[in-house]
Amino acid sequence: MFLKSIMSDKKDLPQAYKPVLEAPEVIELFSRLTLHQQTALLRLMSRNLEVEINGETLMGYEMNFEVVGAMIKATESLD
């Protein structure tokens, strides 16, 4: 059985070739995440985020995200 699974010609497709989730599927998945999981996802997405407030630009990777009570708090990183 083990040898058969190793020798199998069936390979997993790379992620780039798998079908993309549609908007309702993404919303449904996001609604099932805990705040801590949502925070982790925000950290990943923030790499592609630019925030401009009052003429000052802050890149997402310069921000910290943390769960405070029932909210996710974003603050400027002091590192």
Backbone as JSON Lines, residues from 0, in Angstrom:
{"i":0,"aa":"M","n":[0.83,-1.19,0.0],"ca":[0.0,0.0,0.0],"c":[0.87,1.26,0.0]}
{"i":1,"aa":"F","n":[1.86,1.32,0.91],"ca":[2.75,2.47,0.99],"c":[3.54,2.63,-0.3]}
{"i":2,"aa":"L","n":[4.08,1.52,-0.79],"ca":[4.87,1.56,-2.02],"c":[4.02,1.99,-3.2]}
{"i":3,"aa":"K","n":[2.78,1.53,-3.22],"ca":[1.87,1.9,-4.29],"c":[1.61,3.41,-4.31]}
{"i":4,"aa":"S","n":[1.47,4.0,-3.1],"ca":[1.22,5.44,-3.04],"c":[2.44,6.24,-3.48]}
{"i":5,"aa":"I","n":[3.63,5.74,-3.22],"ca":[4.86,6.42,-3.65],"c":[5.03,6.32,-5.16]}
{"i":6,"aa":"M","n":[4.72,5.17,-5.7],"ca":[4.93,4.92,-7.13],"c":[3.81,5.47,-8.0]}
{"i":7,"aa":"S","n":[2.76,5.97,-7.41],"ca":[1.62,6.48,-8.17],"c":[2.04,7.63,-9.08]}
{"i":8,"aa":"D","n":[1.46,7.65,-10.27],"ca":[1.74,8.72,-11.23],"c":[0.92,9.97,-10.94]}
{"i":9,"aa":"K","n":[-0.07,9.85,-10.07],"ca":[-0.93,10.99,-9.78],"c":[-0.18,12.0,-8.91]}
{"i":10,"aa":"K","n":[-0.03,13.2,-9.4],"ca":[0.68,14.27,-8.68],"c":[-0.32,15.36,-8.31]}
{"i":11,"aa":"D","n":[-0.08,16.04,-7.2],"ca":[-0.9,17.19,-6.83],"c":[-0.57,18.35,-7.76]}
{"i":12,"aa":"L","n":[-1.61,19.06,-8.16],"ca":[-1.41,20.24,-9.01],"c":[-0.84,21.38,-8.18]}
{"i":13,"aa":"P","n":[0.06,22.16,-8.75],"ca":[0.53,23.36,-8.04],"c":[-0.65,24.3,-7.78]}
{"i":14,"aa":"Q","n":[-0.56,25.09,-6.72],"ca":[-1.65,25.98,-6.33],"c":[-2.06,26.91,-7.47]}
{"i":15,"aa":"A","n":[-1.11,27.33,-8.3],"ca":[-1.42,28.26,-9.4],"c":[-2.38,27.64,-10.41]}
{"i":16,"aa":"Y","n":[-2.46,26.31,-10.47],"ca":[-3.32,25.65,-11.45],"c":[-4.66,25.21,-10.86]}
{"i":17,"aa":"K","n":[-4.84,25.36,-9.55],"ca":[-6.09,24.98,-8.91],"c":[-7.11,26.12,-9.09]}
{"i":18,"aa":"P","n":[-8.39,25.78,-9.14],"ca":[-9.4,26.83,-9.32],"c":[-9.37,27.84,-8.18]}
{"i":19,"aa":"V","n":[-9.58,29.1,-8.51],"ca":[-9.59,30.18,-7.53],"c":[-10.94,30.19,-6.83]}
{"i":20,"aa":"L","n":[-10.93,30.46,-5.51],"ca":[-12.19,30.56,-4.78],"c":[-12.97,31.78,-5.26]}
{"i":21,"aa":"E","n":[-14.27,31.64,-5.34],"ca":[-15.14,32.75,-5.71],"c":[-15.45,33.57,-4.47]}
{"i":22,"aa":"A","n":[-15.93,34.79,-4.65],"ca":[-16.2,35.71,-3.54],"c":[-17.08,35.11,-2.44]}
{"i":23,"aa":"P","n":[-18.2,34.45,-2.77],"ca":[-19.03,33.88,-1.68],"c":[-18.28,32.83,-0.86]}
{"i":24,"aa":"E","n":[-17.42,32.06,-1.51],"ca":[-16.64,31.05,-0.8],"c":[-15.64,31.7,0.15]}
{"i":25,"aa":"V","n":[-15.01,32.78,-0.29],"ca":[-14.05,33.49,0.55],"c":[-14.76,34.11,1.75]}
{"i":26,"aa":"I","n":[-15.91,34.73,1.53],"ca":[-16.68,35.35,2.61],"c":[-17.13,34.29,3.61]}
{"i":27,"aa":"E","n":[-17.58,33.14,3.13],"ca":[-18.03,32.06,4.01],"c":[-16.86,31.53,4.84]}
{"i":28,"aa":"L","n":[-15.7,31.37,4.22],"ca":[-14.51,30.9,4.94],"c":[-14.1,31.92,6.01]}
{"i":29,"aa":"F","n":[-14.06,33.2,5.63],"ca":[-13.65,34.25,6.56],"c":[-14.6,34.32,7.76]}
{"i":30,"aa":"S","n":[-15.88,34.1,7.54],"ca":[-16.86,34.19,8.63],"c":[-16.66,33.09,9.67]}
{"i":31,"aa":"R","n":[-15.99,32.0,9.29],"ca":[-15.75,30.9,10.23],"c":[-14.43,31.03,10.98]}
{"i":32,"aa":"L","n":[-13.62,32.03,10.63],"ca":[-12.33,32.2,11.3],"c":[-12.49,32.88,12.65]}
{"i":33,"aa":"T","n":[-11.64,32.53,13.59],"ca":[-11.62,33.23,14.88],"c":[-10.91,34.57,14.69]}
{"i":34,"aa":"L","n":[-11.01,35.45,15.67],"ca":[-10.32,36.74,15.59],"c":[-8.81,36.55,15.47]}
{"i":35,"aa":"H","n":[-8.27,35.56,16.16],"ca":[-6.83,35.33,16.09],"c":[-6.42,34.85,14.7]}
{"i":36,"aa":"Q","n":[-7.25,34.02,14.07],"ca":[-6.97,33.58,12.7],"c":[-7.11,34.74,11.72]}
{"i":37,"aa":"Q","n":[-8.12,35.59,11.92],"ca":[-8.29,36.76,11.07],"c":[-7.09,37.71,11.2]}
{"i":38,"aa":"T","n":[-6.58,37.85,12.43],"ca":[-5.41,38.69,12.66],"c":[-4.2,38.15,11.92]}
{"i":39,"aa":"A","n":[-4.0,36.84,11.97],"ca":[-2.89,36.22,11.25],"c":[-3.04,36.44,9.75]}
{"i":40,"aa":"L","n":[-4.26,36.34,9.24],"ca":[-4.51,36.59,7.82],"c":[-4.22,38.05,7.47]}
{"i":41,"aa":"L","n":[-4.58,38.98,8.33],"ca":[-4.29,40.4,8.11],"c":[-2.78,40.64,8.04]}
{"i":42,"aa":"R","n":[-2.02,39.96,8.89],"ca":[-0.57,40.1,8.84],"c":[-0.02,39.67,7.48]}
{"i":43,"aa":"L","n":[-0.58,38.58,6.94],"ca":[-0.13,38.12,5.62],"c":[-0.53,39.11,4.52]}
{"i":44,"aa":"M","n":[-1.78,39.59,4.58],"ca":[-2.27,40.5,3.55],"c":[-1.62,41.87,3.64]}
{"i":45,"aa":"S","n":[-1.16,42.26,4.83],"ca":[-0.62,43.6,5.02],"c":[0.69,43.81,4.25]}
{"i":46,"aa":"R","n":[1.31,42.75,3.81],"ca":[2.53,42.88,3.01],"c":[2.26,43.62,1.7]}
{"i":47,"aa":"N","n":[1.0,43.58,1.25],"ca":[0.6,44.24,0.0],"c":[-0.3,45.44,0.26]}
{"i":48,"aa":"L","n":[-0.16,46.04,1.43],"ca":[-1.05,47.12,1.84],"c":[-0.28,48.41,2.04]}
{"i":49,"aa":"E","n":[-0.87,49.48,1.56],"ca":[-0.32,50.83,1.78],"c":[-1.46,51.68,2.33]}
{"i":50,"aa":"V","n":[-1.25,52.31,3.49],"ca":[-2.27,53.12,4.12],"c":[-1.8,54.58,4.1]}
{"i":51,"aa":"E","n":[-2.67,55.46,3.63],"ca":[-2.34,56.89,3.61],"c":[-3.36,57.63,4.46]}
{"i":52,"aa":"I","n":[-2.88,58.29,5.52],"ca":[-3.75,59.06,6.41],"c":[-3.13,60.44,6.59]}
{"i":53,"aa":"N","n":[-3.91,61.48,6.29],"ca":[-3.46,62.87,6.42],"c":[-2.15,63.12,5.68]}
{"i":54,"aa":"G","n":[-2.01,62.55,4.49],"ca":[-0.82,62.76,3.68],"c":[0.39,61.92,4.09]}
{"i":55,"aa":"E","n":[0.27,61.15,5.16],"ca":[1.38,60.29,5.6],"c":[1.1,58.86,5.15]}
{"i":56,"aa":"T","n":[2.1,58.24,4.53],"ca":[1.95,56.89,4.03],"c":[2.62,55.9,4.98]}
{"i":57,"aa":"L","n":[1.92,54.84,5.26],"ca":[2.42,53.77,6.12],"c":[2.23,52.46,5.38]}
{"i":58,"aa":"M","n":[3.3,51.69,5.26],"ca":[3.21,50.39,4.6],"c":[2.67,49.37,5.59]}
{"i":59,"aa":"G","n":[1.93,48.4,5.07],"ca":[1.32,47.39,5.93],"c":[2.32,46.59,6.74]}
{"i":60,"aa":"Y","n":[3.51,46.34,6.17],"ca":[4.5,45.57,6.91],"c":[5.12,46.38,8.05]}
{"i":61,"aa":"E","n":[4.8,47.66,8.14],"ca":[5.25,48.5,9.26],"c":[4.21,48.55,10.38]}
{"i":62,"aa":"M","n":[3.18,47.7,10.29],"ca":[2.09,47.72,11.26],"c":[2.08,46.43,12.07]}
{"i":63,"aa":"N","n":[1.61,46.53,13.31],"ca":[1.36,45.39,14.17],"c":[-0.14,45.19,14.27]}
{"i":64,"aa":"F","n":[-0.57,43.95,14.27],"ca":[-1.98,43.62,14.43],"c":[-2.13,42.75,15.66]}
{"i":65,"aa":"E","n":[-3.1,43.08,16.52],"ca":[-3.33,42.29,17.72],"c":[-4.82,42.28,18.05]}
{"i":66,"aa":"V","n":[-5.23,41.24,18.75],"ca":[-6.62,41.12,19.19],"c":[-6.74,41.82,20.53]}
{"i":67,"aa":"V","n":[-7.67,42.78,20.61],"ca":[-7.95,43.49,21.85],"c":[-9.46,43.38,22.08]}
{"i":68,"aa":"G","n":[-9.82,42.55,23.05],"ca":[-11.25,42.32,23.3],"c":[-11.88,41.63,22.1]}
{"i":69,"aa":"A","n":[-12.88,42.27,21.53],"ca":[-13.58,41.7,20.38],"c":[-13.23,42.43,19.08]}
{"i":70,"aa":"M","n":[-12.06,43.11,19.06],"ca":[-11.63,43.86,17.88],"c":[-10.19,43.51,17.53]}
{"i":71,"aa":"I","n":[-9.82,43.8,16.3],"ca":[-8.42,43.68,15.88],"c":[-7.86,45.1,15.83]}
{"i":72,"aa":"K","n":[-6.77,45.32,16.54],"ca":[-6.16,46.64,16.64],"c":[-4.88,46.67,15.79]}
{"i":73,"aa":"A","n":[-4.77,47.67,14.93],"ca":[-3.57,47.87,14.11],"c":[-2.83,49.09,14.65]}
{"i":74,"aa":"T","n":[-1.55,48.92,14.92],"ca":[-0.73,50.02,15.4],"c":[0.56,50.07,14.59]}
{"i":75,"aa":"E","n":[1.18,51.24,14.6],"ca":[2.45,51.39,13.89],"c":[3.55,50.63,14.65]}
{"i":76,"aa":"S","n":[4.33,49.89,13.91],"ca":[5.42,49.13,14.52],"c":[6.55,50.07,14.91]}
{"i":77,"aa":"L","n":[7.09,49.89,16.1],"ca":[8.18,50.75,16.56],"c":[9.53,50.07,16.37]}
{"i":78,"aa":"D","n":[9.56,48.9,15.73],"ca":[10.82,48.17,15.51],"c":[11.66,48.82,14.43]}
